[in-house]
Protein backbone atom coordinates (compact mmCIF):
# COMPACT_ATOMS: atom_id res chain seq x y z
CA UNK A 1 0.00 0.00 0.00
CA UNK A 2 1.70 3.17 -1.15
CA UNK A 3 2.24 6.12 1.13
CA UNK A 4 3.03 3.97 4.16
CA UNK A 5 6.27 2.46 5.42
CA UNK A 6 5.97 -1.33 5.84
CA UNK A 7 8.57 -3.86 6.94
CA UNK A 8 8.69 -7.52 7.90
CA UNK A 9 10.02 -9.02 11.09
CA UNK A 10 11.43 -12.53 11.26
CA UNK A 11 12.54 -14.13 14.51
CA UNK A 12 14.44 -17.33 13.81
CA UNK A 13 13.96 -18.75 17.31
CA UNK A 14 10.58 -17.28 18.18
CA UNK A 15 9.83 -13.90 19.69
CA UNK A 16 9.13 -15.07 23.26
CA UNK A 17 9.44 -18.14 25.48
CA UNK A 18 6.21 -19.69 24.11
CA UNK A 19 7.47 -19.59 20.52
CA UNK A 20 11.04 -20.83 21.05
CA UNK A 21 11.99 -23.35 18.38
CA UNK A 22 9.72 -21.72 15.77
CA UNK A 23 10.03 -18.96 13.22
CA UNK A 24 7.89 -15.96 14.11
CA UNK A 25 6.99 -13.70 11.16
CA UNK A 26 5.18 -10.38 11.23
CA UNK A 27 4.19 -7.53 8.99
CA UNK A 28 4.89 -4.17 10.63
CA UNK A 29 3.75 -0.64 9.90
CA UNK A 30 6.14 2.17 10.79
CA UNK A 31 3.72 3.95 13.10
CA UNK A 32 6.12 6.90 13.44
CA UNK A 33 5.44 7.66 9.76
CA UNK A 34 1.65 7.20 10.13
CA UNK A 35 -0.22 10.50 10.46
CA UNK A 36 -2.04 11.00 13.75
CA UNK A 37 -5.71 9.91 13.76
CA UNK A 38 -5.23 7.65 10.75
CA UNK A 39 -5.60 3.87 10.65
CA UNK A 40 -5.01 1.24 7.97
CA UNK A 41 -7.28 -1.81 7.63
CA UNK A 42 -5.41 -4.58 5.88
CA UNK A 43 -6.14 -8.10 4.64
CA UNK A 44 -2.84 -9.73 3.74
CA UNK A 45 -1.07 -13.02 3.29
CA UNK A 46 2.34 -14.12 4.57
CA UNK A 47 3.86 -17.05 2.70
CA UNK A 48 7.02 -19.13 2.95
CA UNK A 49 7.49 -20.92 -0.37
CA UNK A 50 8.89 -24.43 -0.48
CA UNK A 51 11.30 -24.47 -3.42
CA UNK A 52 11.42 -28.28 -3.76
CA UNK A 53 7.74 -29.06 -3.32
CA UNK A 54 5.42 -26.06 -3.81
CA UNK A 55 2.50 -28.03 -2.35
CA UNK A 56 4.32 -27.89 1.02
CA UNK A 57 4.61 -24.10 0.94
CA UNK A 58 3.16 -22.31 3.95
CA UNK A 59 0.62 -19.53 3.54
CA UNK A 60 -1.67 -17.81 6.02
CA UNK A 61 -4.05 -14.88 5.64
CA UNK A 62 -4.53 -12.16 8.24
CA UNK A 63 -6.83 -9.24 8.93
CA UNK A 64 -5.48 -6.41 11.04
CA UNK A 65 -6.01 -2.75 11.76
CA UNK A 66 -2.83 -0.74 12.11
CA UNK A 67 -1.64 0.71 14.35
CA UNK A 68 -1.88 -2.45 16.41
CA UNK A 69 -2.86 -1.90 20.03
CA UNK A 70 0.02 -3.09 22.20
CA UNK A 71 2.48 -3.45 19.31
CA UNK A 72 3.40 -2.55 15.76
CA UNK A 73 3.06 -5.83 13.86
CA UNK A 74 0.71 -8.69 13.19
CA UNK A 75 1.55 -12.19 12.03
CA UNK A 76 2.33 -15.68 13.25
CA UNK A 77 4.25 -16.36 16.43
CA UNK A 78 4.71 -20.06 15.50
CA UNK A 79 4.80 -20.02 11.71
CA UNK A 80 6.95 -23.13 11.26
CA UNK A 81 9.29 -25.21 13.41
CA UNK A 82 12.79 -23.80 12.99
CA UNK A 83 14.16 -27.33 12.59
CA UNK A 84 11.99 -27.78 9.46
CA UNK A 85 13.63 -24.83 7.68
CA UNK A 86 16.53 -26.47 5.86
CA UNK A 87 17.92 -26.80 2.35
CA UNK A 88 16.85 -30.46 2.33
CA UNK A 89 13.25 -29.57 3.26
CA UNK A 90 13.11 -27.04 0.41
CA UNK A 91 12.49 -23.92 2.50
CA UNK A 92 16.05 -22.64 2.05
CA UNK A 93 17.62 -22.03 -1.35
CA UNK A 94 21.14 -23.32 -2.19
CA UNK A 95 22.71 -20.23 -0.57
CA UNK A 96 20.66 -20.91 2.64
CA UNK A 97 18.37 -17.92 2.06
CA UNK A 98 14.75 -18.03 3.19
CA UNK A 99 12.05 -16.29 1.16
CA UNK A 100 9.04 -14.77 2.93
CA UNK A 101 6.37 -13.11 0.78
CA UNK A 102 3.84 -10.53 1.96
CA UNK A 103 0.85 -9.93 -0.31
CA UNK A 104 -1.75 -7.25 0.31
CA UNK A 105 -5.18 -8.64 -0.55
CA UNK A 106 -7.29 -5.63 0.43
CA UNK A 107 -6.42 -2.34 2.08
CA UNK A 108 -8.10 0.87 3.06
CA UNK A 109 -7.04 3.78 5.20
CA UNK A 110 -9.31 5.81 7.39
CA UNK A 111 -9.09 9.20 9.08
CA UNK A 112 -10.54 9.52 12.58
CA UNK A 113 -11.91 12.99 13.29
Buried (B, 14 or more C-beta within 10 A) or exposed (E): BEEBEBEBBBBEEBBEEEBEEBBBBBBBBEBEEBEEEEBBEBBBBBBBBBBEEEEBBBEEEBEBEBBBEEEBBBBBBBBBEBEBBEEEBBBBEEEEEBEBEBEEEEBEBEEEE
